[in-house]
Amino acid sequence: MSYVLGVDLGTTYTAAAVCRREAGGWGPAEVLPLGTRSAAVASVLYFGSDATVLVGEAAERRALVDPAGVAREFKRRIGDRTPLLLSGRQHTAHELAARLARWVVDRATEREGGAPDRVAVTHPAGWGEHKKGLLLAALADVGLGEAALSTEPEAAAFDYSAVERVGAGTTIAVYDLGGGTFDAAVLRKVDDSRFELLGDPAGADRLGGIDFDEAVFDHLRTALPGDFAALALDDPVAMAAVTRLRRECTEAKEALSGDTEVTIPVLLPGGHAQTRLVRGEFEAMIRPALDETVALLRASIRSAGLAESDVDRVLLVGGSSRIPLVSQLLSQEFGRPVAVDSDPKSVVARGAARAVVPAGPHTTAVERTDEVDDEVDDVPADVPARPKVADIPLVLPRPARRRRLLRPRVLAGAAALAVVAMSAASTVASDEPIATGTAATTPDNPVVPPDDAAVPDQAEPAAEPAYPQVQPVAQRSTPPPNRKARPSPNVPDAGLNDTDAAPAPVPALARASTGTADPTRPSASPATTSSPAAPAPLQAAAVPTPDYHPPAADSLPPATATSAENPPPPAETPPPPAETEPPTTEAPPPTTEAPPQTTDDPPPTTDDPPPATTTEPTTTTEDPVPTT
């Protein structure tokens, strides 16, 4: 499969990206994974005594035990012909950079299954012809003589234009703050395959993230002077501890981009400690260096003959550009929109791969970011036009609303509750101790006249009187107590002479059968309670309950039974109303209901009726008070 490769040789990290040729054009740029922990690999080389060469994480591990064979940050030394001594052998900086580029190409060849068609290697925009010539010669020595060189700001602009729509003539100021160098350049887009460099690029070869790491390391040495003073430079254990501590400083710097404070562990042979570092302290350390980068960017814009307002946007590139203070300073100084890439470590590599893609009719729309009118002019004539298809609206039927049905268990439960409620209502109606106003005339429930009505002669024997059932009265405000009726104590009648036998008091059942008013029951008419023929009871008796059973005739006291030996008083000599009215202890409460009415009342008589108390038996089981 055909593809092109872009390599970003950074001071601290190296990244790569590929663009593959697909059916009909070139695909998008994709990052090529180089490290085991991340896509980028550390720009570290290790040369062993046995001519072994290690790159990246493996070289960093060897640096803990053999630091003399490790080369770091050699990109800063490109242009200096003074060699580096590694494991007894001399190596120049541009030679080390070429070896690292060769290693990246070999990894791409293994992964893609073949060598790339073209290779692009990036470099800082401030490099002159001397440095670029040394790098090209070193690349040719390792078999990459056809590699193309591209500036890092231009590659970043290519990648940004592929992601965001950037029209022709757009001016972009690139702020590239990497691990070891800083670059500032102003670019203007000419067409889809080329950017024009405006003015003179500016930069600093020894200003970047490793300088910020050194500032954090100096902060630790100031906080713990005694621990660092005891270190011996010829002690391999001490040097390994210092190497680990520098790595902790780098991680703390990166963590402060998203957090406000970090804790750095200091593990040295002289002692162990922890140091706390907040973002404000870190920004105060690097503020002078960031002010220098802002001044370099302003100088680059002025060299292009432009003002800050002529710049459309400022593009941030490089891992160190993610520090929050960087975007804050640029926004305050220039007042222009600031664009930050989501992956600043790989943006240059992706742009380098896009820069070497052959331009032609098969270039995909990913690479073409101009307006639609400009793209239509470049379409070949043999490409058929896309047919127009009428837009048919999509009409979706409204979902039918589901009707919720009652479950059989719910219906069965409701029916059971209804049956229980009806049974309870019928039980309450049958057990009600108070009946409705008017009772029907039946053989078991004969009509009883009131007390003030005339009582006709009874044909039945007085010894066995009939005890009619008591009909309850409905609409009672308070239910009666559920207990048997107990008669009041026998009190002699005040209207009789001392020599006459005092009749027994009238029980509640007898008053109910004869129509005698009960003080516990309300009365509808005042005349009923004030009639002289109806003596008031001495004490109200409780209403009997349905479980009451009348006593047998043979158990009645002989003094209260109506017989031939004890006839009722003669009707023609009734006692005077004023004298026969018994004394009352309390006035009966007023009543609101009328006494039961019957349809077949007996005709009124002129004769006074006999006292009702002498014709009814008592309901008490106690012995009556002996008469005098």
C-alpha positions, 0 to 999 in steps of 0.5 A: 500500500502506498503511503507518505510519512511525516517525521517531527524530530523534537527536542524531547519527543519524536512523533510520526504520521502517515497518509495512505493512498486509498481508492480514488485519493489520499486518506486523512493523516493518522498518527503512527504509534511509536512508544508503548505508553503513547504515540510519541517516543522520547528523543533519547538514544543509548549506545552500548559498549557492544554497539547496541543502539536503543531508542526511546523508553528502552534508552531511558531505562538504561540511563538509570544504570549507565548514564555515560552512554545516553544522549539527550536533547541533541537537537539543540546542538545541531550545527555544532561540529563538536562531537559527543562522547558516548560509551567511548565513541564520538557522535555529532548532533546531526548524526544522532538526529539522522539515526533517530529519523532512520529508526522511525522509518524502520518502524513505519516500514514494519507496521505498514508492510513496505517503505514509504513513497516520500518522507518529510522531516521537520525543523525549526523555522529559524534554522539557516542553510548551514543547519539544514545542510548538515541535517540533509547530509546526515539523512543521506548517510542513513539512506534517507537522501530523498527526504524533504525538509519542512518548517514546523510552523508550516506543517502545523498550519497545513494540519490546522487548515485540514481540520478547520476551514481556512480560505485562501489569503488567511493570515495565521501567526504560529506560536510553537513552544516545544520541549527545547525550542521556540518558533514564531512565524507568520504564514498566509495560505496561497492554495491548497498545497502551499503556505507562504512565509511572511517576514522573518521567523523568530525563535529561541533554540534554548527555550522550551519545556526542558527549561521549565523542568529545570526551574522546578528542579531548582525549586527543589534544590532550594527547598532541600539544600541539605539533601542535595549537598550530600550527593556524590557525582561519582556515585551511580546510586545518587545519579540514578536517584537524580535521574528519577527526580528529574522525571518527577519534575517533568510529570509535575510540570505537565500535571500543573496544566490541569491541576492547581497543585502537585506534590513531588516526592524527593527520594535521595540517598540522604533522605526522603521528603515531599515538596508541594508546588502550586500553579501560581509558584510555577507560573512565577518561575516561567513568566520571564521566559513566556514574556520573551516568547510573546516579544518574539512573536510580535517581532515576527508579525512586525517583520511581515509589515503587519499589525496585530489586528491584521492577524486572523488567528494565533495557532498554538503548537507544541506540548508546552503551549498547553500551559494556561498562562500561555494562552492568557498572555497571548489573548491579553497582548494581541486580542486575537482568537487563540486556537489550541490543537487537541494533540499539540505533540502530533500536530506537526507530524500530521502536517508534515505528512499532508505537506508531501502528499502529491497534489493532483485530481485525486486529492480528497476533500480532506486536503481541500479546505477552500470554498466550494466554488474553488473546488468545483473549478478543479473537478475534471471534466470526465467526472459525471455530475451527481444526479439531483434527487428530490427530497422526500419528507419522511413522515412517521405515524404517531405511535398508538397510545396503549390503553392500560387494561385492568388485570384480573387480580385487580378486578377480583380484588375490587369485587371481593371488597364490594362483597365485604362492604355489602355484608358489613352494611347488612350486618350493621342494619340487622344489629342496629339497636334502634329501629325506624320511626314506624313499625309494621303490625305483626302478630309478634309485634302488636300495636301498643297504645301510648300511656295517656290512651285508654287501655281496653279490657284484656281478654287474655289472663293477666297472669301470662301477659304478652311481652312484645319485642322492642322496635329500635328507633333509627337516627340515634345520635349516639349508639346505646351501650351494649349491655343488658337493661337493668331496672331502676330500684323499686321506689314506692309511689308517692301518690298512694297511702301509707297503708296501700301496697306500693306498686313496683316501678315500671321497667323500660320494656313495659314503658316501651310496650305501653307507650310510656315516655323514656327520659333517655329518648327524645319526645316530639310533643310537649304534651306527651311529657306533661300529661298527668296520666303518664307518670314520669319514671324516677330514673332512666333505664338503658335501652335493652339490646336484642339479646334480652330474654323476658323472664318466665311467668312463674318467676315473676313476683306475686306482688306485681302480677295482675290476678284476681287477688290483686285487682287493679284500682277501680277506674271511677276513683282515680287518684288526683293528678296532683297527688299521684304525680311521683317526685322526679329527681331531674327533668327529662331531656327534650325530645325531637322525635315523635312517638311511634304511631299506629294505623289502628288505634282504639277508640278513645274512652271517657273513663280514665285508664288504670295505672299502667304500672299495675298491669305489667310485670317487672323485668328485674330478677331482684326481690321487690321491696316489701310493701307496708 
